[in-house]
Amino acid sequence: MKIEVNTHEKNMIRFAAEHPEVVVMSADLGSSCEVKKFRAVYPDRYLTMGIAEQNMCSWAAGMAREGYRPFLHTFAVFLYRRILDQLEMSVAYPNLPVVFVGFVPGITTPGGVTHQSVNDVGVLRTVPNMTIFDIGDATEIEGVLDLAYAQNGPVYIRMLRKEVPRLFPANEPMQFNRARVLSEGNDIVLLSSSICTEEAMRATAVLKDKGVSVQHMHVSTLKPFTDPTIVEAIRKSKYGVVTIENHLDIGGLGTAVADVIAENGLGKRLVKIGLPGYPHGASKMYLMKKYGIDAMHLVGAVEELTGKTLGIEEKDLDEVRFVDFLEV
């Protein structure tokens, strides 16, 4: 597996060269959000707004009305929890093209609850006009800015940074509202997002060896959530669906899937794997294991859904990549 470094930094510069109306706004976290080099390349299109996220959002709304395309950069938690009123009234209500690029989503930060955006998808799924993308690898970082621009409205991106794996081919970019099929099968539908996709990939091969046929689909568009390929996969599944996500087990991917199952009358069982509540500060891999969003807990969910004891142990899984995103 190839590891890419600072992919967003390079992609943001590439993207801005193609769109002269794009401006980058940073809430005093330019280095942490990989736009320091952007400032050097495009100093007139980079605005340092200080630790004043509400003000940054209001500025962005005004600039969007004047024909600019603002891309706001800070940690994800500050782009929905701290500025929700401005986000809704100044950007979402008038349906303005402002992109919120939120870094260190979920438990990809050791900063504890003040810095962990564990319910951002649940909150922003309820905001009208909002599109939500959840990044899983370097290939998706390279493609998400173009998709966000094409929406021509409010977009929230759960962005990864620093050392990021390339899980998917570079010549197969992410698609809007379309899941990526990683393995095919009819017993279980496994839907994963963000950093949990890499964990899920550790388990799917050994599940196949144990006789469980898994349709593994990586989800990067969390709103809208109307992908017909997901509906069809669930319809064909023998046992049902497992979801795994870097988010609370309520309000995010699992809840979106539950809505789809109910709305389409699919009548399939769903096991949701997500964070059970507020986590604490620690390394990414420690928190994934402690709060059950890792490969072994996924195996347990498959056993629960199928009613089979598979006898899989941690040593049977593909080797884990210990990169913990400890930088601030």
N, C-alpha and C positions, 0 to 999 in steps of 0.2 A: 504494500500500500504506500503510495507516494504522499509525502507531507508537503503542503504548500505554506509559505510564510507571507503574511501581510498582503493577502490577495485583494482585499477591499481597497487598500491604499492604491494599488496599481490600477484596479478597475475603475475607481472613482475618477482618476485622472484621464483614463481612456474615454470614459463616458462623457465627461465634461467637454472634451475636445470636439465631440460630435454634437453637443447641445450647448450653444453659447449662452442660453438663457438660464442655465443651471447655476445655482449658487450653493455653497456649503456654509452652514451655520453650526457653530460649536459652542457648547456650554462649558467652556474651560477644560475640555477633555480631548483636545485635538490629537495629542500623542497617543492616548489610550484608545482612541477611536479611529486610528489610522488615517488621519487627514492632515498630518503635519507637512508631508511632502506636497499635498494639494495646495497648501498655503504658499509654499515656495514657488510652485508652478503658476498658480493663478491667484496672486495676492489681492487683486481687485474683486475677486469672486469668493472670497473667504471672509466671513464675519465672526469675530470672537465676541460672544454675547455675555460672557461671564457666567457665574453660578446664579442664573436668573432665568430658569427654564420657561416660566410662564410668559415672561417678557419676550423670550426668543420665539415662542409659539405665536404670539400676537404680531411680532415683526414679520414672521413668515407668512401669516395670513395677508397682511398688507402688501407684501412683495408679490405674493401670488396673484393678487387682484391687479397688479401692474404688469403682469406678463412674465414674471420670473418664475423659475421652478426651484423652490427651496428644498434642500435636503438637510434635515436637522440631525445632528450627531451628539449623542451622549449615551450614558448607560440606559438600558431599556426601562428600568424602574422609574427613571426620572421623566420618561416620555409618555407615561400614561397615568401614573399615580399622582405625581406632583402637579401635572398640568391638565388634568382631565377637564376642568371647566373651560379653559381656553381652547383645548383640543376640540371639544364638542361645539362650543358656541361660535368660535372664530374660524374654525377650519371645516369640521364635518357638516355642520348645519348648512353653510353656504356651498358645500361640496367643492372645496378648493384643492388644487393639485399640490399638496404639501406631503413630502415623504419623511416619515419618522424612522430614522435608522438607529435601532436600539441594540446596544452591545451588551455582552455578558448576560444573556437571558437565562432565567431559571437559576439552576445551581452551578452555572459555569463561572462563579465568582466565590472566593472565600470570605466575602465581606459581610455575611450574615443577612438577616432579614431586611435591613435597611437598604441593601443593594441587590437583593434577589427578587426578580420579577416573576414570581411563581403563579400569579393569577392574572397576568396581563391579557392573555388570549380570552379568558372568561369575561373580563371587563370590556374589552374592545370589540368582541363579537356582538355585543349589544348596541354598539354605536352605529347608527345609520350611515350609509355611504362609505364605510371603512373597509378597505381590503387588507388582509393579513397574510404575510408570508413568513414561514419558519424555515430557516436555512439549515441544511444538513451537511454540506461539504463545500470544497473549493469551487467545484463546477457550478454550484448554485449561487455562490457569491458572484461569480463572473456573469451570471445571467439575470440576476434579480433586479438590477437597476433598470434595465431595458423594460422588463415587465412592469415595474412600478411606474415608470414614465408613461407607459401605454395606457394605464388606467385613467389618467387625467382626473384624478380625485385623490382623497386622502388615502395614504398607504402606510401601514406599520410593518417594519421588517425586524424580525428577531435575528440579529446578525451575529455571526461567529468571527473571531479575530485571532491574530498571532499565528500559531501553528495549527493548521486545519487539515484534515485528511482529504484526499481526493478519492471519494468512494465511487463516483460515477464518471464515465468517459467525458473528457473535455469537449468532445464534439457532439455530445448529446445534452444540450442545455435544458434547464427546467422549463416546464410548460405551465401556463396559467390554468389553474383549476383542473389539473390532470396528474394523477398519482404516477409514480415511476414503479414499474413492476421489476422486482429484484429476484423473485423465484415464483414458480407456478405450482399450484396444487389445489385440491378440492376439499381437503379435510378441514383446514383452518385458514381463515383470512387474518393475517397479521398486518396491522397498520401502525407504522412508526413515523416519528418526526424528530427533527433536531438531532441532538447527540445520541438519542436513543436508537436511531437507525443503525449506527455502527455497532451498538451493543446487540441489537436484534440479529444483525448479520453474523455475529459470533455463534448464535444458537441455531440458525436455520439448517445448516449442513448436518449437524448432529441429530437434529429432529428428523430430518429426512432419513438418516441412517437407522433411526429407531422406528421407521415406518409411518411417520406423520407427514402427510403431504401438505405443504404450507404455501399459500399464495401470499408472499410478502410484498407489500406495497408501501413505498415511501411517500409521505404526504408533505408537500411544501406550501400548498395554498390552504389556509385554514378558514378563510372567508373570502369569497363565497365557498360553500362546501356542497357542490351539486354535481360532482364528477360521476358520470354514468358508469364508468368502468368500476368504481367502488361498489355501486349498487349491484351491478351484475355479479361481481365477485362474491359479495355477501350472499346473494340469492342462491348461488351454486354451492356454497359451503355446506359441508356435512354437519359439523359441530357448532359453528358459529365464528365469532370474531374476538380477537385480542387486540387491544390498543396499548401502546406504550409511549409515554411522552415526558418531556422535561418541563412539567407544569403540574399544578394541582390535579388530582383525579376527578375534579369537577370543573366544568366550564370550558375545557379545552377540546383537544382532539376526540377524547372518549365521549364527551357529551355531544359533540357534533355528529359522531357516528351513531349514537343512540337516537338522535333526532331523525337521521336518515333511515334507520331501521324501522322506527315507528311510522314515519311519514309514508314510506313505501310499502308498509305491511309485510315486511320481510320475515318476521317471526323467528328471528335467530337470537341465540343467547350471546351476550356481550360480557367480557371480562376486561375491566379497565385497570391499567397499571399507570400510576402517576404518584406524585407526592401526596402523602396523607395529610399534610398540614405545613405550618411554617418550619423550614429546616433551620439549621444553625450554620455557622461559618466553618468551613473545612475545605479540603481539596475536592475536586470534582469526583474522582473515582471513589473516594471514601463516602461522599454523600450519596452517590448513585447506589452503592451497596447498602448503606445504612437505611435509606428510604425506599429501597426496592424497585429502582428503575434500571436494573441491570439484567444481564443475560440469564443468570440463574433464576431470578424471580420470574422472568418470562417463561422459562421452562416449567416452573411451578404453575403458572397460569394455564399453559397448554395442558398440563396434566389435569388440572381442575376442569377444564372445558371438555376434554375427551374422556375423563374418567379412567385414564390409564396411568399406571406408574411406570415411568420410562427409565429409571435408574441412571439418569445423567448426573454427573458430578462436574464441579468447576474445572477439573483437569481435562475433561472431555471437550470443553469448548475451545474455540479458536483463541489464540493468545490475545490478551488485552493490550491496548496501546496506552501506556501511562503518560498522558499529557494532561496536566491538571489546571492550566489557565490561572496560575497564581499571580500573574502580574497585574498591577493596578493601573 
